[in-house]
Amino acid sequence: MSTVVFREATRADLPAIVALLADDVLGRGREHTSVDDAYERAFATIDADPRNVLVVGDDAGEVVACVQLTFIPGLGRHGAERCLVEAVRVRSDRRGGGVGAALMAWVIDLARERGCALVQLTTDKTRVDAHRFYRRLGFVASHEGMKLAL
């Protein structure tokens, strides 16, 4: 794990990111296995927005993890900014080796550097292992999340 470097994703990382998104139980049902125009447009939009950061974990040129961060300004918490964490993935053959914990520590440090008051995320109710992982990192299930698929 010690060789994993976290950095902003580049366009060249997109195929590996798409593969990571599809490399789990939920992703297999909703993600494509190759880069298409929709992924290209989404990457370009994220890359152009200074409030969004797509991060990869790079191990000697191989992408083994990813996460998308969105920095949200708000009036709550006395005008504090928050960091929204989405699409956390670690390649299946690297899970359980500390990559995810190191990635989240990197995310939390970045959020602190940017002056965020909190880091928030949602995780699917069926991801029991993920819930345990986030609790171990100090996250608290303080809210009930809701979504409306369009």
DSSP file with accessible surface (Angstrom, degrees, kcal/mol):
  #  RESIDUE AA STRUCTURE BP1 BP2  ACC     N-H-->O    O-->H-N    N-H-->O    O-->H-N    TCO  KAPPA ALPHA  PHI   PSI    X-CA   Y-CA   Z-CA
    1    1 A M    >         0   0   82      0, 0.0     3,-2.3     0, 0.0    97,-0.0   0.000 360.0 360.0 360.0 -27.8    0.0    0.0    0.0
    2    2 A S  T 3   +     0   0  116      1,-0.3     0, 0.0    57,-0.0     0, 0.0   0.677 360.0  60.3 -62.9 -15.6    2.9    2.4    0.7
    3    3 A T  T 3  S+     0   0   78      2,-0.0    57,-0.6    56,-0.0     2,-0.4   0.525  76.9 111.6 -90.3  -3.2    3.5    3.0   -3.0
    4    4 A V  E <   -A   59   0A  15     -3,-2.3     2,-0.4    55,-0.2    55,-0.2  -0.570  48.5-167.2 -76.6 127.7    0.0    4.4   -3.7
    5    5 A V  E     -A   58   0A  92     53,-2.8    53,-3.3    -2,-0.4     2,-0.5  -0.955  12.2-141.7-114.1 132.9    0.0    8.1   -4.5
    6    6 A F  E     +A   57   0A  27     -2,-0.4     2,-0.3    51,-0.2    51,-0.2  -0.821  36.0 149.4 -98.1 132.3   -3.2   10.1   -4.5
    7    7 A R  E     -A   56   0A  69     49,-2.1    49,-2.7    -2,-0.5     2,-0.1  -0.958  51.8 -75.8-152.9 164.4   -3.5   12.7   -7.3
    8    8 A E  E     -A   55   0A 117     -2,-0.3    47,-0.3    47,-0.2     2,-0.1  -0.436  56.7-111.5 -65.0 139.9   -6.1   14.5   -9.4
    9    9 A A        -     0   0    6     45,-3.3     2,-0.3    -2,-0.1    45,-0.2  -0.388  28.3-153.8 -71.6 151.0   -7.3   12.3  -12.2
   10   10 A T    >   -     0   0   71     -2,-0.1     3,-1.8     1,-0.1     4,-0.5  -0.763  35.3 -99.3-114.8 168.8   -6.4   13.0  -15.9
   11   11 A R  G >  S+     0   0  103      1,-0.3     3,-1.6    -2,-0.3    -1,-0.1   0.859 122.3  63.5 -56.3 -35.1   -8.3   12.1  -19.0
   12   12 A A  G 3  S+     0   0   79      1,-0.3     4,-0.3     2,-0.1    -1,-0.3   0.761  97.7  57.2 -63.7 -21.7   -5.9    9.1  -19.4
   13   13 A D  G <> S+     0   0   14     -3,-1.8     4,-2.3     1,-0.2     3,-0.4   0.599  79.9  94.7 -82.1 -12.1   -7.3    7.7  -16.1
   14   14 A L  H <> S+     0   0    7     -3,-1.6     4,-2.7    -4,-0.5     5,-0.3   0.879  79.8  51.5 -55.4 -46.0  -10.9    7.6  -17.3
   15   15 A P  H  > S+     0   0   70      0, 0.0     4,-2.2     0, 0.0    -1,-0.2   0.926 112.7  46.9 -58.7 -39.3  -10.9    3.9  -18.5
   16   16 A A  H  > S+     0   0   35     -3,-0.4     4,-2.2    -4,-0.3    -2,-0.2   0.887 111.7  51.0 -69.1 -37.1   -9.5    2.7  -15.2
   17   17 A I  H  X S+     0   0    7     -4,-2.3     4,-2.5     2,-0.2    -1,-0.2   0.937 109.8  49.3 -64.8 -46.0  -12.0    4.9  -13.2
   18   18 A V  H  X S+     0   0    1     -4,-2.7     4,-1.7     1,-0.2    -2,-0.2   0.920 110.3  51.7 -59.4 -41.6  -15.0    3.5  -15.2
   19   19 A A  H  X S+     0   0   53     -4,-2.2     4,-0.7    -5,-0.3    -1,-0.2   0.907 109.2  50.5 -62.5 -40.6  -13.7    0.0  -14.6
   20   20 A L  H >< S+     0   0    4     -4,-2.2     3,-0.8     1,-0.2    -2,-0.2   0.905 107.3  53.5 -63.2 -41.5  -13.5    0.8  -10.8
   21   21 A L  H 3< S+     0   0   26     -4,-2.5    -1,-0.2     1,-0.2    -2,-0.2   0.850 113.2  43.4 -62.9 -32.4  -17.1    2.1  -10.8
   22   22 A A  H 3< S+     0   0   14     -4,-1.7     2,-1.1    -5,-0.2    -1,-0.2   0.559  91.4  92.2 -87.1  -7.8  -18.3   -1.2  -12.4
   23   23 A D  S << S+     0   0   38     -3,-0.8     2,-0.3    -4,-0.7    -1,-0.2  -0.247  78.3  59.1 -90.1  46.4  -16.1   -3.3  -10.1
   24   24 A D  S  > S-     0   0    8     -2,-1.1     4,-2.3    -3,-0.2     5,-0.2  -0.976  94.7 -91.5-158.4 173.5  -18.7   -4.0   -7.4
   25   25 A V  H  > S+     0   0  116     -2,-0.3     4,-0.6     1,-0.2    -1,-0.1   0.907 123.3  38.1 -57.5 -47.8  -22.1   -5.4   -6.9
   26   26 A L  H >> S+     0   0   43      1,-0.2     3,-0.8     2,-0.2     4,-0.6   0.896 114.5  54.4 -73.1 -39.0  -24.1   -2.2   -7.4
   27   27 A G  H >> S+     0   0    0      1,-0.2     4,-2.7     2,-0.2     3,-0.9   0.843  96.5  65.2 -64.8 -33.9  -21.8   -0.9  -10.2
   28   28 A R  H 3< S+     0   0  157     -4,-2.3    -1,-0.2     1,-0.3    -2,-0.2   0.832 104.9  46.5 -58.9 -30.0  -22.2   -4.0  -12.3
   29   29 A G  H << S+     0   0   74     -3,-0.8    -1,-0.3    -4,-0.6    -2,-0.2   0.637 125.5  25.3 -87.8 -13.7  -25.9   -3.2  -12.7
   30   30 A R  H << S+     0   0  133     -3,-0.9     2,-0.3    -4,-0.6    -2,-0.2   0.543 104.1  75.2-128.5 -11.5  -25.6    0.4  -13.5
   31   31 A E     <  -     0   0   52     -4,-2.7     2,-0.2    -5,-0.1   -13,-0.0  -0.773  68.6-126.2-106.3 153.7  -22.2    1.2  -15.1
   32   32 A H        -     0   0  110     -2,-0.3   -10,-0.1     2,-0.1    -2,-0.1  -0.501  16.2-132.8 -85.3 164.5  -20.9    0.5  -18.5
   33   33 A T  S    S+     0   0  127     -2,-0.2     2,-0.3   -12,-0.1    -1,-0.1   0.498  84.4  44.5 -99.8  -3.7  -17.6   -1.3  -18.9
   34   34 A S  S    S-     0   0   78    -16,-0.1     2,-0.3   -15,-0.0     5,-0.1  -0.952  92.2 -93.6-137.7 160.3  -16.0    1.0  -21.4
   35   35 A V        +     0   0   37     -2,-0.3     2,-0.2     4,-0.1    -2,-0.1  -0.530  48.6 169.2 -74.3 129.5  -15.7    4.8  -21.8
   36   36 A D     >  -     0   0   55     -2,-0.3     4,-2.3    -4,-0.0     3,-0.2  -0.679  52.5 -80.1-127.4-174.2  -18.4    6.3  -24.0
   37   37 A D  H  > S+     0   0  119      1,-0.2     4,-2.8    -2,-0.2     5,-0.2   0.852 125.7  56.6 -60.4 -36.0  -19.5    9.9  -24.8
   38   38 A A  H  > S+     0   0   51      2,-0.2     4,-2.3     1,-0.2    -1,-0.2   0.928 110.0  44.1 -63.7 -44.7  -21.5   10.2  -21.5
   39   39 A Y  H  > S+     0   0   32      2,-0.2     4,-2.7     1,-0.2    -1,-0.2   0.899 113.0  53.0 -65.2 -39.2  -18.4    9.4  -19.4
   40   40 A E  H  X S+     0   0   63     -4,-2.3     4,-2.4     2,-0.2    -2,-0.2   0.935 111.4  45.3 -60.9 -47.0  -16.3   11.7  -21.6
   41   41 A R  H  X S+     0   0  153     -4,-2.8     4,-2.4     2,-0.2    -2,-0.2   0.917 113.3  50.1 -63.2 -43.8  -18.7   14.6  -21.1
   42   42 A A  H  X S+     0   0   47     -4,-2.3     4,-2.6    -5,-0.2     5,-0.2   0.929 111.2  48.6 -62.3 -44.1  -19.0   13.9  -17.3
   43   43 A F  H  X S+     0   0   14     -4,-2.7     4,-3.1     1,-0.2     5,-0.2   0.940 111.3  49.8 -61.0 -46.1  -15.2   13.9  -17.0
   44   44 A A  H  X S+     0   0   55     -4,-2.4     4,-1.7     1,-0.2    -1,-0.2   0.902 111.9  48.7 -60.9 -40.2  -14.8   17.1  -18.9
   45   45 A T  H  X S+     0   0   97     -4,-2.4     4,-0.8     2,-0.2    -1,-0.2   0.932 114.1  44.9 -66.1 -45.9  -17.5   18.8  -16.7
   46   46 A I  H >< S+     0   0   27     -4,-2.6     3,-1.0     1,-0.2     6,-0.3   0.939 113.0  51.4 -62.1 -46.7  -15.9   17.6  -13.5
   47   47 A D  H 3< S+     0   0   97     -4,-3.1    -1,-0.2     1,-0.3    -2,-0.2   0.832 109.9  49.5 -62.1 -32.2  -12.4   18.6  -14.7
   48   48 A A  H 3< S+     0   0   82     -4,-1.7    -1,-0.3    -5,-0.2    -2,-0.2   0.612  95.1  84.0 -83.9 -11.2  -13.5   22.1  -15.6
   49   49 A D    X<  -     0   0   58     -3,-1.0     3,-2.1    -4,-0.8    -1,-0.1  -0.821  63.6-157.2-101.0 115.1  -15.3   22.8  -12.3
   50   50 A P  T 3  S+     0   0  106      0, 0.0    -1,-0.1     0, 0.0    -4,-0.0   0.686  93.8  60.5 -65.8 -14.0  -13.0   24.1   -9.5
   51   51 A R  T 3  S+     0   0   92     19,-0.1    20,-2.9    -5,-0.0     2,-0.4   0.464  99.7  67.3 -89.3  -2.3  -15.5   22.8   -6.9
   52   52 A N  E <   - B   0  70A  26     -3,-2.1     2,-0.4    -6,-0.3    18,-0.2  -0.964  59.7-177.6-119.4 138.9  -15.1   19.3   -8.1
   53   53 A V  E     - B   0  69A  13     16,-2.6    16,-3.1    -2,-0.4     2,-0.6  -0.991  12.2-159.3-136.8 125.3  -12.1   17.1   -7.9
   54   54 A L  E     - B   0  68A  19     -2,-0.4   -45,-3.3    14,-0.2     2,-0.4  -0.929  21.0-168.2-102.6 122.9  -11.7   13.6   -9.2
   55   55 A V  E     -AB   8  67A   0     12,-3.1    12,-1.9    -2,-0.6     2,-0.3  -0.890   8.5-165.6-117.5 142.7   -8.9   11.8   -7.4
   56   56 A V  E     -AB   7  66A   0    -49,-2.7   -49,-2.1    -2,-0.4     2,-0.6  -0.925  21.4-131.3-122.7 153.0   -7.2    8.5   -8.2
   57   57 A G  E     -AB   6  65A   0      8,-2.3     7,-3.1    -2,-0.3     8,-0.9  -0.929  30.1-162.0 -98.0 117.7   -4.9    6.3   -6.2
   58   58 A D  E     -AB   5  63A  28    -53,-3.3   -53,-2.8    -2,-0.6     2,-0.7  -0.914  13.2-172.8-110.1 121.1   -1.9    5.5   -8.4
   59   59 A D  E >  S-AB   4  62A  30      3,-3.2     3,-1.6    -2,-0.5   -55,-0.2  -0.903  78.2 -38.7-115.5  97.7    0.4    2.6   -7.7
   60   60 A A  T 3  S-     0   0   97     -2,-0.7    -1,-0.1   -57,-0.6     3,-0.1   0.878 126.2 -39.4  53.4  43.8    3.3    2.7  -10.1
   61   61 A G  T 3  S+     0   0   62      1,-0.2     2,-0.5     0, 0.0    -1,-0.3   0.368 117.1 111.1  91.2  -4.2    1.1    3.8  -13.0
   62   62 A E  E <   -B   59   0A 103     -3,-1.6    -3,-3.2   -46,-0.0     2,-0.6  -0.900  66.1-132.9-105.1 129.1   -1.9    1.6  -12.1
   63   63 A V  E     +B   58   0A  14     -2,-0.5    -5,-0.2    -5,-0.2     3,-0.1  -0.696  35.0 163.1 -80.4 119.9   -5.1    3.2  -10.9
   64   64 A V  E     +     0   0A   0     -7,-3.1    27,-3.2    -2,-0.6     2,-0.3   0.433  60.5  18.7-117.7  -3.3   -6.2    1.2   -7.9
   65   65 A A  E     -BC  57  90A   0     -8,-0.9    -8,-2.3    25,-0.3     2,-0.3  -0.985  57.5-173.9-160.0 160.2   -8.7    3.6   -6.3
   66   66 A C  E     +BC  56  89A   2     23,-2.3    23,-2.5    -2,-0.3     2,-0.3  -0.985   4.2 177.2-154.7 161.7  -10.8    6.7   -7.0
   67   67 A V  E     -B   55   0A   1    -12,-1.9   -12,-3.1    -2,-0.3     2,-0.5  -0.950  20.3-139.4-160.3 147.2  -13.1    9.2   -5.4
   68   68 A Q  E     -BC  54  86A  44     18,-3.0    18,-2.8    -2,-0.3     2,-0.4  -0.964  19.5-164.9-111.9 132.7  -15.0   12.3   -6.5
   69   69 A L  E     -BC  53  85A   0    -16,-3.1   -16,-2.6    -2,-0.5     2,-0.4  -0.936   6.6-170.3-117.4 136.7  -15.1   15.3   -4.2
   70   70 A T  E     -BC  52  84A  30     14,-2.2    14,-3.4    -2,-0.4     2,-0.6  -0.998  14.0-147.7-125.3 127.8  -17.5   18.3   -4.4
   71   71 A F  E     - C   0  83A   1    -20,-2.9    12,-0.2    -2,-0.4    -2,-0.0  -0.873  19.0-164.1 -98.3 117.8  -16.9   21.3   -2.3
   72   72 A I  E     - C   0  82A  55     10,-2.9    10,-2.2    -2,-0.6     2,-0.1  -0.901   9.5-147.0-112.1 118.5  -20.2   22.9   -1.4
   73   73 A P        +     0   0   75      0, 0.0     2,-0.3     0, 0.0     8,-0.2  -0.484  29.2 170.5 -75.3 152.9  -20.6   26.4   -0.1
   74   74 A G        -     0   0   30      5,-0.3    -2,-0.0     6,-0.2     0, 0.0  -0.993  45.9-133.0-157.7 163.8  -23.4   26.9    2.4
   75   75 A L  S  > S+     0   0  164     -2,-0.3     4,-2.3     4,-0.2     3,-0.3   0.776  82.0  92.5 -87.6 -31.2  -25.0   29.3    4.8
   76   76 A G  H  > S+     0   0   43      2,-0.2     4,-1.4     1,-0.2    -2,-0.1  -0.150  81.1  32.1 -62.0 158.7  -25.4   26.6    7.5
   77   77 A R  H  4 S-     0   0  156      1,-0.2     3,-0.3     2,-0.2    -1,-0.2   0.911 142.3 -56.9  57.4  40.8  -22.7   26.2   10.1
   78   78 A H  H  4 S-     0   0  194     -3,-0.3    -2,-0.2     1,-0.2    -1,-0.2   0.885 107.4 -45.5  60.9  43.8  -21.9   29.9    9.9
   79   79 A G  H  < S+     0   0   47     -4,-2.3    -5,-0.3     1,-0.2    -1,-0.2   0.718  93.7 165.9  78.6  21.5  -21.2   29.9    6.2
   80   80 A A     <  -     0   0   18     -4,-1.4     2,-0.3    -3,-0.3    -6,-0.2  -0.359  33.3-131.0 -75.6 148.3  -19.1   26.8    6.2
   81   81 A E        -     0   0   34     34,-0.5    36,-2.8    -8,-0.2    37,-0.7  -0.683  23.0-157.6 -88.9 148.3  -18.0   24.9    3.2
   82   82 A R  E     -Cd  72 118A  60    -10,-2.2   -10,-2.9    -2,-0.3     2,-0.6  -0.928  13.0-130.6-126.1 156.1  -18.4   21.1    3.2
   83   83 A C  E     -Cd  71 119A   0     35,-2.4    37,-3.0    -2,-0.3     2,-0.5  -0.930  17.3-156.1-107.9 118.3  -16.8   18.3    1.3
   84   84 A L  E     -Cd  70 120A  34    -14,-3.4   -14,-2.2    -2,-0.6     2,-0.5  -0.847   8.4-153.1 -95.4 126.7  -19.1   15.8   -0.3
   85   85 A V  E     +Cd  69 121A   2     35,-2.7    37,-0.6    -2,-0.5     2,-0.3  -0.877  22.0 166.8-104.7 126.6  -17.5   12.4   -1.0
   86   86 A E  E     +C   68   0A  67    -18,-2.8   -18,-3.0    -2,-0.5    37,-0.1  -0.942  50.3  18.3-134.8 158.0  -18.9   10.3   -3.8
   87   87 A A  E     -     0   0A  30     -2,-0.3     2,-0.5   -20,-0.2    -1,-0.1   0.858  65.5-177.9  53.7  46.5  -17.9    7.2   -5.8
   88   88 A V  E     +     0   0A  25    -21,-0.2     2,-0.4    -3,-0.1   -21,-0.2  -0.654  12.2 167.3 -74.9 122.7  -15.3    5.9   -3.4
   89   89 A R  E     -C   66   0A  24    -23,-2.5   -23,-2.3    -2,-0.5     2,-0.4  -1.000  25.0-171.0-141.3 141.3  -13.8    2.8   -5.0
   90   90 A V  E     -C   65   0A  16     -2,-0.4   -25,-0.3   -25,-0.2     5,-0.2  -0.995  43.6-100.0-125.7 132.8  -10.8    0.5   -4.4
   91   91 A R    >>  -     0   0   59    -27,-3.2     3,-2.6    -2,-0.4     4,-0.6  -0.244  35.4-118.1 -53.3 138.6  -10.0   -2.1   -6.9
   92   92 A S  G >4 S+     0   0   60      1,-0.3     3,-0.8     2,-0.2    -1,-0.1   0.824 112.6  53.7 -55.5 -35.3  -11.3   -5.5   -5.7
   93   93 A D  G 34 S+     0   0  104      1,-0.2    -1,-0.3     3,-0.0    -2,-0.1   0.573 111.2  47.8 -78.1  -3.9   -7.8   -7.1   -5.5
   94   94 A R  G X4>S+     0   0   50     -3,-2.6     3,-1.3   -30,-0.1     5,-0.5   0.409  82.3 118.6-112.8  -1.5   -6.6   -4.2   -3.3
   95   95 A R  T <<5S+     0   0  117     -3,-0.8    -3,-0.0    -4,-0.6    -4,-0.0  -0.379  73.2  26.3 -68.4 144.3   -9.5   -4.1   -0.8
   96   96 A G  T 3 5S+     0   0   91     -2,-0.1    -1,-0.2     1,-0.0    -4,-0.0   0.438  95.5  97.8  85.8   2.2   -8.6   -4.7    2.8
   97   97 A G  T < 5S-     0   0   48     -3,-1.3    -2,-0.1   -96,-0.0    -1,-0.0   0.285 103.0 -95.5-106.8   8.7   -5.0   -3.6    2.4
   98   98 A G  T  >5S+     0   0   35     -4,-0.1     4,-2.3   -97,-0.0     5,-0.2   0.381  92.4 115.8  98.1  -5.3   -5.3    0.0    3.7
   99   99 A V  H  ><S+     0   0    2     -5,-0.5     4,-2.7     2,-0.2     5,-0.2   0.938  78.8  48.2 -63.9 -45.2   -5.8    1.8    0.4
  100  100 A G  H  > S+     0   0   12     -6,-0.2     4,-2.6     2,-0.2     5,-0.2   0.915 112.2  48.3 -61.9 -43.9   -9.3    2.9    1.3
  101  101 A A  H  > S+     0   0   35      2,-0.2     4,-2.3     1,-0.2    -1,-0.2   0.917 113.4  47.7 -64.0 -41.5   -8.2    4.2    4.7
  102  102 A A  H  X S+     0   0   27     -4,-2.3     4,-2.2     2,-0.2    -2,-0.2   0.906 111.4  51.4 -65.9 -40.4   -5.3    6.1    3.2
  103  103 A L  H  X S+     0   0    0     -4,-2.7     4,-2.5     2,-0.2    -2,-0.2   0.945 111.6  46.3 -60.7 -47.6   -7.5    7.5    0.5
  104  104 A M  H  X S+     0   0    0     -4,-2.6     4,-2.7     1,-0.2    -2,-0.2   0.877 110.0  53.3 -67.5 -34.9  -10.0    8.8    3.0
  105  105 A A  H  X S+     0   0   48     -4,-2.3     4,-2.4     2,-0.2    -1,-0.2   0.919 109.9  49.2 -62.8 -40.8   -7.3   10.2    5.2
  106  106 A W  H  X S+     0   0   78     -4,-2.2     4,-2.3     2,-0.2    -2,-0.2   0.919 111.3  49.5 -62.0 -44.1   -6.0   12.1    2.2
  107  107 A V  H  X S+     0   0    0     -4,-2.5     4,-2.7     2,-0.2    -2,-0.2   0.930 111.0  48.7 -60.8 -47.7   -9.6   13.4    1.5
  108  108 A I  H  X S+     0   0   37     -4,-2.7     4,-2.4     1,-0.2    -2,-0.2   0.918 110.8  50.6 -62.7 -41.3  -10.0   14.6    5.0
  109  109 A D  H  X S+     0   0   84     -4,-2.4     4,-2.5     2,-0.2    -1,-0.2   0.920 110.8  49.0 -62.0 -43.3   -6.7   16.4    5.0
  110  110 A L  H  X S+     0   0   33     -4,-2.3     4,-2.0     2,-0.2    -2,-0.2   0.923 109.8  51.7 -62.3 -43.3   -7.6   18.1    1.7
  111  111 A A  H  <>S+     0   0    2     -4,-2.7     5,-2.7     1,-0.2     4,-0.3   0.913 110.8  48.3 -61.0 -42.2  -11.0   19.1    3.2
  112  112 A R  H ><5S+     0   0  174     -4,-2.4     3,-1.6     1,-0.2    -1,-0.2   0.927 109.2  52.9 -62.1 -45.5   -9.3   20.6    6.2
  113  113 A E  H 3<5S+     0   0  156     -4,-2.5    -1,-0.2     1,-0.3    -2,-0.2   0.851 108.3  50.8 -58.5 -35.2   -6.8   22.5    4.0
  114  114 A R  T 3<5S-     0   0   97     -4,-2.0    -1,-0.3    -5,-0.2    -2,-0.2   0.445 120.3-110.7 -83.6  -1.0   -9.7   24.0    2.0
  115  115 A G  T < 5 +     0   0   56     -3,-1.6   -34,-0.5    -4,-0.3    -3,-0.2   0.672  56.9 165.9  83.7  18.3  -11.3   25.1    5.3
  116  116 A C      < -     0   0   19     -5,-2.7   -34,-0.2    -6,-0.2    -1,-0.2  -0.383  33.6-150.5 -68.0 146.3  -14.3   22.7    5.2
  117  117 A A  S    S+     0   0   58    -36,-2.8     2,-0.3     1,-0.2   -35,-0.2   0.682  76.3   4.0 -87.2 -22.9  -16.3   22.4    8.4
  118  118 A L  E     -d   82   0A  33    -37,-0.7   -35,-2.4    -7,-0.1     2,-0.5  -0.994  57.3-134.8-158.6 159.7  -17.3   18.8    7.6
  119  119 A V  E     -d   83   0A  32     -2,-0.3     2,-0.3   -37,-0.2   -35,-0.2  -0.979  32.0-176.8-114.7 128.7  -16.9   15.9    5.3
  120  120 A Q  E     +d   84   0A  63    -37,-3.0   -35,-2.7    -2,-0.5     2,-0.3  -0.932   8.7 164.5-129.5 154.0  -20.1   14.1    4.3
  121  121 A L  E     -d   85   0A  35     -2,-0.3     2,-0.4   -37,-0.2   -35,-0.1  -0.973  25.1-135.4-155.2 163.0  -21.0   11.1    2.3
  122  122 A T        -     0   0   69    -37,-0.6     2,-0.4    -2,-0.3    -2,-0.0  -0.924  17.1-168.3-118.6 153.8  -23.8    8.7    1.6
  123  123 A T        -     0   0   44     -2,-0.4    22,-0.1   -37,-0.1    -2,-0.0  -0.996  33.4 -98.6-141.9 137.5  -23.4    5.0    1.3
  124  124 A D    >   -     0   0   65     -2,-0.4     3,-1.9     1,-0.1     7,-0.2  -0.242  30.5-123.6 -55.7 140.6  -26.0    2.5    0.0
  125  125 A K  T 3  S+     0   0  150      1,-0.3    -1,-0.1     6,-0.0     6,-0.1   0.753 110.1  58.8 -59.6 -23.7  -27.9    0.7    2.8
  126  126 A T  T 3  S+     0   0   99      1,-0.2     2,-1.8     2,-0.1    -1,-0.3   0.614  81.1  90.1 -82.8  -9.4  -26.8   -2.7    1.5
  127  127 A R    <>  +     0   0   60     -3,-1.9     4,-2.2     1,-0.2    -1,-0.2  -0.452  46.2 160.2 -88.1  69.3  -23.1   -1.8    1.9
  128  128 A V  H  > S+     0   0   81     -2,-1.8     4,-2.1     1,-0.2    -1,-0.2   0.886  73.0  52.1 -60.5 -41.1  -22.7   -3.1    5.4
  129  129 A D  H  > S+     0   0  118     -3,-0.3     4,-2.3     1,-0.2    -1,-0.2   0.899 108.8  51.2 -63.4 -38.6  -18.9   -3.5    5.1
  130  130 A A  H  > S+     0   0   24      2,-0.2     4,-2.9     1,-0.2     5,-0.2   0.906 107.2  53.3 -65.4 -39.2  -18.6    0.1    3.9
  131  131 A H  H  X S+     0   0   43     -4,-2.2     4,-2.5     1,-0.2    -2,-0.2   0.934 110.4  47.0 -60.3 -45.3  -20.7    1.3    6.9
  132  132 A R  H  X S+     0   0  119     -4,-2.1     4,-2.2     2,-0.2    -1,-0.2   0.912 111.9  51.9 -61.9 -42.8  -18.3   -0.5    9.2
  133  133 A F  H  X S+     0   0   36     -4,-2.3     4,-1.3     2,-0.2    -2,-0.2   0.945 111.5  45.2 -59.1 -50.3  -15.3    1.1    7.3
  134  134 A Y  H  <>S+     0   0   24     -4,-2.9     5,-2.4     1,-0.2     4,-0.3   0.895 111.7  52.1 -67.0 -38.2  -16.6    4.6    7.6
  135  135 A R  H ><5S+     0   0  137     -4,-2.5     3,-1.8    -5,-0.2    -1,-0.2   0.911 105.6  55.5 -61.6 -41.2  -17.5    4.3   11.3
  136  136 A R  H 3<5S+     0   0  170     -4,-2.2    -1,-0.2     1,-0.3    -2,-0.2   0.830 105.5  53.1 -60.3 -30.0  -14.0    3.0   11.9
  137  137 A L  T 3<5S-     0   0   56     -4,-1.3    -1,-0.3    -3,-0.2    -2,-0.2   0.480 129.0 -97.5 -84.0  -3.4  -12.7    6.3   10.3
  138  138 A G  T < 5S+     0   0   57     -3,-1.8    -3,-0.2     1,-0.3    -2,-0.1   0.412  75.0 143.3 103.5  -0.5  -14.9    8.3   12.7
  139  139 A F      < -     0   0   38     -5,-2.4     2,-0.4    -6,-0.2    -1,-0.3  -0.464  36.6-149.4 -71.7 147.1  -17.9    9.0   10.4
  140  140 A V        -     0   0  116     -2,-0.1     2,-2.1     0, 0.0     3,-0.2  -0.964  18.0-128.3-121.4 134.3  -21.3    9.0   12.2
  141  141 A A        +     0   0   94     -2,-0.4    -2,-0.0     1,-0.2     3,-0.0  -0.551  52.8 149.6 -78.0  80.0  -24.6    8.0   10.7
  142  142 A S        +     0   0   85     -2,-2.1     2,-0.3     2,-0.0    -1,-0.2   0.607  52.7  39.4 -94.0 -15.1  -26.3   11.2   11.8
  143  143 A H  S    S-     0   0  158     -3,-0.2     2,-0.6     0, 0.0    -1,-0.0  -0.927  73.6-120.9-134.4 159.4  -28.9   11.7    9.0
  144  144 A E        -     0   0  122     -2,-0.3     2,-0.2    -3,-0.0    -2,-0.0  -0.897  34.8-147.2 -99.6 116.1  -31.3    9.7    6.9
  145  145 A G        -     0   0   51     -2,-0.6     2,-0.3   -22,-0.1   -23,-0.0  -0.599  14.8-170.2 -85.0 149.3  -30.4   10.1    3.2
  146  146 A M        -     0   0  168     -2,-0.2     2,-0.3     2,-0.0    -2,-0.0  -0.984   3.6-172.2-137.4 148.1  -33.0   10.1    0.5
  147  147 A K        -     0   0  169     -2,-0.3     2,-0.5     2,-0.0    -2,-0.0  -0.972  13.8-153.6-136.9 154.2  -32.7   10.1   -3.3
  148  148 A L        -     0   0  146     -2,-0.3     2,-0.3     2,-0.0    -2,-0.0  -0.971  20.0-141.1-128.5 109.3  -35.2   10.4   -6.2
  149  149 A A              0   0  101     -2,-0.5    -2,-0.0     1,-0.0     0, 0.0  -0.563 360.0 360.0 -71.5 134.5  -34.1    8.7   -9.4
  150  150 A L              0   0  201     -2,-0.3    -1,-0.0     0, 0.0    -2,-0.0  -0.826 360.0 360.0-112.9 360.0  -35.0   10.7  -12.5
